[in-house]
Amino acid sequence: MDFFEVVHTQRAIRRFKSDLVPDELIWQIIDAAIRAPSGGNTQPWAFLVVRDSPKKARMADALRRDPEEVAAMQAEAQTFDPTRKRMRMGSIALRENIAAAPVIVIPCLVSPTSPSRDMTSIWSGSSIYQAVQNLMLAARALGLGTVMTTANVHIEGLIRAEFGIPEHAMPVALIPVGYPDGPAFGPTIRKPVESVTYWDAWEATHERARTASQSS
């Protein structure tokens, strides 16, 4: 696929068919992930591929154990506009039924040294989240759906125990992977690029900056 078509049509996919995802496609998307840049080219990452149904079920069960938190998320969703409400309710449903995804990839930050040794630092995150995005874009190019979730923070103890993750590694996301079930890829709705772009100074208005760049 054309790169820009991939970028413009990648969406969060939260419903998956039960079809198995071939091993070679999983290898492909992880191979794309490791092509990402990292601080000092240290490549401080590892990718845990979860296909085992009982293990996926235990993660899903753990995410359901806090009914108060789920109720709070549902109540919050009622205050959103219809589009955001639908997205939030989809997120809640995915969190409760994440075991339905054929594959879950858990990217882990491993012994980072550059630009920070602090695994909780945004600077260390800069050395793995680019790899995560590479993985998701590669999945889109192959017709696979993904969604970026950080539900791992709520069940990190279980994840560490279930998969034997050592202390020098930290899960940074749970990424379901599979073939979309129902409406899938398509144009994404985002703020106009002019509304988030400044040229040479933050104070310059978007329209003036755009006009100036076009006339130069």
N, C-alpha and C positions, 0 to 999 in steps of 0.2 A: 504493500500500500504506500501511497504518497505520504511522506512524513507529516505534512500539514493537514492532510485528511485525518490521519491518526489523531493528531493533537486536537483538532476541532470536533471530533466525534467521540472522543473518549468520555464515557459517563460512568457514574457509580452504578454498578450492577449488584442488586441485592437478592435477586431470585435466580436460581440456577436449575438447569436440567440435571437429571441424575446420571447423564452420560459420563463415562469415564474420560478423563483427560489423559491422552497418551504421554508416556514418560518422555518421549523426545521433545514434546512441546514444553514440558516443565523444565527440561534441561535448557531449551532455547531461551526461555524468559529469564532464567537465572543467569545464563551466559550473558544476556543483554544487561542484566543488573550489574554484573561485576565489571562492565566496561565504563561505569560511571567514575568521575574523578573523586578523589578523597584527599584529605589533608596530608601533604607530604607523600602522596601515593602509598600510604600505609595499608590501604584496603582493609579496614578494621571491621570486617563483616563475616557473617555466616548465615545460611538460609536453611531453616528447618522445614521440611516438607511433610505435612501431616495428611495421611490418607486413611489411617486406621479409624474405623467407625466408632469403636468404644471410646477411644481417646477424644475424638471430636465430640462425642456425646457428653463426656465428663466436663469438657470445657463449656459446652452449652448449658449444662446443669448448673455449673458454678456461676455462670452469668445470670441465671434466673433466681439465684438464692436471695437476692435482696429486693423483695417486692416493694419496699418503701422507695427505693431508688427508681425502680421502673415506674411506679405511680407518680413520682415527682417529674420524671421525664415526660410522661403522658400528659400531666397537667400543664407543664410548660408548653407542650406542643399545641395546646388549645389556644394559646395566646398569639400564635403565629398566623401569618397570612396563609391562604389555602395551599400555595405551592410549598412553602417552608414546612407547614404542618404535615403535608404528605411525605416530605423527605424525612422529617423527624420520626414519624410513625413507621416509615420503612426501616429506619435505622434501629428502632426498638424491636421490630419484628425480626430483623436480621440477627440482632444480638441474642434474641431468645431462641433462634433456630439456625444458628451458624453451622450446626452439624450437618445441615442439608447440603452444604457446599461439597462438591467432590474432593476438593483439595483446599487445604489452608496452608499458606506459607507464612512462617514466622521469621521475619528478618531480625537478626541479633547484632548489636554493636559489640565488638570483641576487643578488649584491651586497647582502647583508643589512646594515642599519644599526641596526635596533631589534628586540629589546632588546640585541643584540650584533652587532658587526661580524665576530666570529670565526665562520667558517662551520662549525667543528667543535664549537662550544659547544652545550650542551643548550638554552641560551636562544635561540639562532638557530633550533634545531630546532622550538621552540614556534611559529615563524612559518610553518612549512610542513607539519608532520605533521598539523595539524588539517585542512588542505586534502586531504591524503592520505586521511584517514578519511572526509571528505565524499565523495570520489571513490568509495571502496569501498562506502559506504552507498548512494550513488546507483546504483551498479552492481547491488547486491543488489535494490533496488527495481525495477530493469528486468529482473530475471531473469538477470543476468550474474554469473559467479563471478569472484572475485579472491583473491589471497593477498598479504600484505605480506611481502616478502623484502628482505634487505639484502645479497644476494650481490654487489651492485654493488661493494662495497668490495674484493672479490678481483680484480676485472677493471677497475678504474677507468681504467687507462691505455688499455686496448683500447677502452672505451666512449668516452673522450674522442677518441681517434684516429678511431674508426669514424664518430662523429656530429659531429665538429668542435665539441665543447663547449669554450667559452672558459674561461680560468682564473678569471674572476669568477663562474663558475657551478659548482655541485657536485652531482652526482647523489646523491640521498638514499635511493633505493629502486629495485627492479625489481618492477613489479606486472603479472603476467600477467592478461589479461582474456579471458574467453570464456564460452561456454555450458557448464555443467557436464556432464561425461560420467560418468554413474553417480550414486550417492547424493550429494545436494547439500545443500540448505538444511534447516535444522531447528533445534530448540531446542539451545542451547549449554549446556554444563556448566561452571559457574563456582562459585567459593567462595560460600557464602551471604553476602548483602549485610551481614547482621549481624556477620559475622566480620571485616569490613574497615572498619567504620564506627565512629567515636568521636564522642561528643557533648560538646563543651566542654572535655574534657581527655583526653589519651591514656591516662591511667591508669584511667579509668572502664571497668568491664567492659562488654562488648558487651550482655549481657542486661540489666544494670541500666540502661544508657543507653536501650535500646530500650523497656523498661518505663516509664521516666520520660517518654520522649517521647510514648508512647501515652496516658499518664494526664494530661498537661498540656493 
